[in-house]
Amino acid sequence: MWNNAWFITKYELKRSGWGTLASVAIYLYFGSFSGFLVNALVQKGLEEAQGALLVPTDVLFLIAMSCIAFSFTGDYTKYYQNDIFSRRLIYMKQLPISLQEIVMARYVQLAFTTLIQGILFFIPFAFLSRVNELLPVGSFLGFMVMWVCFGLCFGVVFAYKELGGNGKSYLWFSIIATFVLLAAALLSGLSGFSLVEMTIKVSSWYGGVILAPAFLFTIVWGRLWFGWTVLKIKNRSFVR
């Protein structure tokens, strides 16, 4: 299974082209801007920060982390028109590879992209946010892993829609997911509560202990969605 999955992964990574450079620029920007916002929170004091800071900080983190598993290639600009994901899946189903290998290849891409873009995000964030003044290395690692695992969990759900539905259903799912994330950030901010603030506090309380449950939850979550994705593809009809 691994050889075929890795072959597909290498092909998809090579064809990313300019999308990879765009992703590098975007995540360096996300990390830097998030660092400035969190720096402002730290200077003001996490307990005294108001919605004017809490909401944009949460919005930026939620949007950046929910997309962290995906490279901004050209496929994501017109998929709702040309249904590129369905066409690619039809082609791959004609190859001598199993559905499990197809899904595994997509998961390997998600993991690889998350690793690279996570590094691009958190390096400038670490230098600009001053979170290091609140968190020791182990706690900062826990903070980082919590958000990266959130991104991976989000990514496998999007992979389910990408492989299991057409371009228009993927578009509607993306729109709904975006509104849910924005609503979560807005409601938490209006309540004087921040998701970023909460994860900083949890990391300061539990430190590196967070790593094991975060990874375990992500593995279990990914395994569940892996099975559901394979089943969805198996039962999917490509008749328009």
N, C-alpha and C positions, 0 to 999 in steps of 0.2 A: 504493500500500500504506500509506503513512504517514498519509494523511488518515483512512482508516477505522480504523486502529489507534489514532490519537490520539482519535478520536470515542469509541471504546469505553473508552479509558483515562480520559477526562474523566468519562464516565458512572459508571464504577466508583469513581473517586475521590470524586465528589459523594455517592454513596450510602454512603460509609464512616461518616458521622455520628459517633456517640459513640465508635465504634471508633478514630477518629483521636485523640480526646482521651485515650482509654485508652492508646494507643500512646505518646503524648507523655509521659504520666506514668510508664509502665513503663520507657521508655528513659532518661529523666532519672534514674530510680531505679537502673537497671542501671549507668549511667555513673558515678553518684555512689558507689555501693557498690563498684564495681570500682576506682574511684579510691582509696578508703580501703584496700582490700586491697593494691593495688600500692604504696601509700604505706608500708604496714607492711613489705612486701617490701624496699623501698628502704632504709628505716630499719634493718632487720635485716641487710641486705646480701644481694644476690641469691645469692651463693655459699653463705651460711650458712642460708638459709631452709629450713624443714622442711615436711614434708607437711601439717601443720596449716594452713599458709598457702598452700602450692602448690596443693593439691587444690581448695579452694573458689574460688581465683582462676581456675584453669583451667576449672572447671565453669561459673562465671558468664560468662566470656568465650565459651566454646564454645556455651552455650545462647543467650546474647544475640546473638552473631554469626550463628548458624545460623538465627535467626528474623528477622534484621534487614530482610529483604526483604518482610516481610509485616506488614500492618496488622491489629490485633486486632479485626476486625469480627465481627458476630454470625454471619456465615457459618461461622466456625471453632468455634462452640460446639455445633452440632447437625448438622454435615455428615455424620457417620456414621449419622444417623437419617434425614434427609430427602434425602441425596445431592444437595445444592444445586449442587455443581460439575457433575455430569452433567446436571442439568436446565437449568442455564444454558448449557452447551455445546450441548445439543440445540436450544435457542432460537436461539443465535447461528449455528448451521449452517443455519438456515432463512433467514437474512438474506443479501443479495447481497454477501457478503464471502468471501474465500478463507480456507482453513485457515491459511495463512501470516500473514494479517492478524490472525487470532484469537490466534495464538501471539505475534506481534509485540506486540500490545496487552498481553498478559500480561507480556512482558519489559519493556515500557516502565513498567508499574506497578511491577514489581520494582525497576527502576533508580531510579525516582522515590522510592519508599518507602525504599530503602536510603540514598539521599542525605540525606533528611530525618532518618531515625532515626540515621544515622551521625553527623550533626551534633549531635543531641540527646544521643547517647552520649558522644562524645569531647570536647565542650566542658566538662562538669563533670569528666570524667575527667582532662583536661589540668590543670585547676586543683587537683584534690585528690590526684593520684597522685604528684606531685613527679618524674615521669619527665623533666620538662624539665631537671632537674638532671643527668640522665645523657645525655640526647639533645639535640642541637641541633635547630633547626626542621626541616631537611631529613630528619634521621633519624627524628624523630617522625612526619613525614608518611609516611615509608616504613613505619613501624610501623602507622600507622592504615590505610594502603592495603592492607597485607597482610591484615589482619583483615577489612576491608570486602570485598575480593575473595574471601576465603574465604566470607563470607556470601552474596555473589552466586552463587558456584559452587554452594553448597548450595541456594540459592533456585531455580535453574533445574532442579535435580533434583526438588525438591518440585513445581515447576510441571508437570514431566513426569507425576508421579503424579496431580496435581490434574486435569489435562486428559485424562490417558490411562487413568484407572481410576475405580472407584466410591468412595463415601465410606468403606466398611469397609476397602478395601485401602489407602487413604490413611491411615486411622487406624493400621493395623498397621505401615505404613512409618514413620509418625511415632514410634510406640512403639519400634520397633527402632532407629531413628536416635538417639533419646534415650538408650537403653541403651548404644549404641556410643560416644557422646560421653562419657557418664558413666564408662564403662569406660576410655576413653582417658585421661581426667583422673585417675582413681584409679590406674591402672597407672603413669602417668608420675610422679605424686606419690610413690607408694611406692618408685619407683626413684630418688627424689631429683632428679627432672627435671621441669621445668615448661615447657609450651608458651608461656605468656606470657613467661616468662623468656628462652626461646630466641629469640622474635621481637624482644624488646628488644635482645638481644645482636646478632642479625643486623642489626637496624636501625642499631645503633651502629657496626658494622663497615663496612657498605656504604652507609648513608645513602640519599640520593635515587636511587641507582643501582637500588634495588629496584623503583622505580615502573614502569619499562619492562617487565621480565619479568613482574611481577604483572599489569599490564593486558593484556599479550599472552596470557598463560596464560588469563586470564578470558575474553577475546574468543574464543579458540580453543575453550575449554570450552563457552562459551555457544552458539557456532555449531554444534558437534557435537550438543548437546542440543536445539537448535532443530530441526534436521533430524529427529532421532529422535522428538521430540514431534509434529511434523507427521505423520510416518509412523504413529505410534501412534494418533493421532486418526483418520486415514484408514482404518485397519484395525480400528478399535474397533467392537464390537457393543453396542448399547444395549438389547438384549433381555434382560429379567430372567429 
